[in-house]
Amino acid sequence: MKTFSKRVIACALSIPRGCVSTYGRIAHASGGSDPVVLFFCFEIFHFLMKDGRHF
């Protein structure tokens, strides 16, 4: 079973280029809905963007 972090990353990477989403939708699709989870999603995206990945 994938961890929540891996589900968030997989969900984010599945968004087609040029499309947009929200942290809330991605967190919900990944199995979370808590405000702390939304912050966690933000941290994951921040890390990915610093790593050179652009959506």
C-alpha positions in Angstrom: 0.0 0.0 0.0 1.3 3.5 -0.9 1.9 6.1 1.7 -0.1 9.2 1.7 2.9 11.1 0.4 3.3 8.8 -2.5 -0.4 9.0 -3.4 -0.2 12.8 -3.3 2.8 12.8 -5.6 1.2 10.3 -8.0 -2.0 12.3 -8.1 -0.1 15.6 -8.7 2.0 14.0 -11.5 -1.2 12.7 -13.2 -2.5 16.2 -13.8 -2.1 17.0 -17.5 0.2 19.9 -18.3 -1.7 23.1 -18.5 -4.5 22.0 -16.2 -4.8 23.2 -12.7 -6.0 21.8 -9.4 -6.0 22.8 -5.7 -4.2 21.3 -2.8 -7.5 20.4 -1.3 -8.7 18.4 -4.3 -5.4 16.6 -4.5 -5.4 15.9 -0.8 -9.0 14.6 -0.9 -8.2 12.4 -3.9 -5.2 11.0 -2.0 -7.3 10.1 1.0 -7.0 13.1 3.3 -9.2 16.1 4.1 -7.7 17.5 7.3 -6.2 21.1 7.1 -2.9 19.7 8.3 -3.0 17.4 5.3 -3.4 20.4 3.0 -0.3 21.9 4.5 1.5 18.6 4.0 0.5 18.7 0.3 1.8 22.2 0.0 5.2 21.1 1.5 5.4 18.2 -1.0 4.7 20.6 -4.0 7.2 23.1 -2.7 9.8 20.3 -2.5 9.0 19.1 -6.1 9.2 22.6 -7.5 12.6 23.2 -5.9 13.6 19.9 -7.4 12.9 21.2 -10.8 9.6 19.5 -11.5 7.0 21.8 -13.0 3.4 20.9 -13.5 
